[in-house]
Amino acid sequence: MIALASFAELGDEQLNTLMDNFVVEEEESFVSIGLEYPVESLINILGSLADEGRKAMNGDNEEG
């Protein structure tokens, strides 16, 4: 749930970068999904998720 909320908060540029680098290929009996995304941006997103998780575990529901 937190991950979905964080991706919903991505800026237009970040979302465009994500979608531009998302590839789905279909073969006879399987589908492969590929994604290339800048590591720095991914680290920032994961850091935000970790911060939100810590706040939720500590009962801190304030926005900010």
Secondary structure as the mmCIF struct_conf table of DSSP 4:
data_model
#
loop_
_struct_conf.conf_type_id
_struct_conf.id
_struct_conf.beg_label_comp_id
_struct_conf.beg_label_asym_id
_struct_conf.beg_label_seq_id
_struct_conf.end_label_comp_id
_struct_conf.end_label_asym_id
_struct_conf.end_label_seq_id
HELX_RH_AL_P HELX_RH_AL_P1 ILE A 2 ALA A 8
TURN_TY1_P TURN_TY1_P1 GLU A 9 GLU A 9
HELX_RH_AL_P HELX_RH_AL_P2 ASP A 12 ASP A 20
TURN_TY1_P TURN_TY1_P2 ASN A 21 ASN A 21
STRN STRN1 PHE A 22 GLU A 26
BEND BEND1 GLU A 28 SER A 29
STRN STRN2 VAL A 31 LEU A 35
HELX_RH_AL_P HELX_RH_AL_P3 VAL A 39 MET A 57
TURN_TY1_P TURN_TY1_P3 ASN A 58 GLY A 59
#
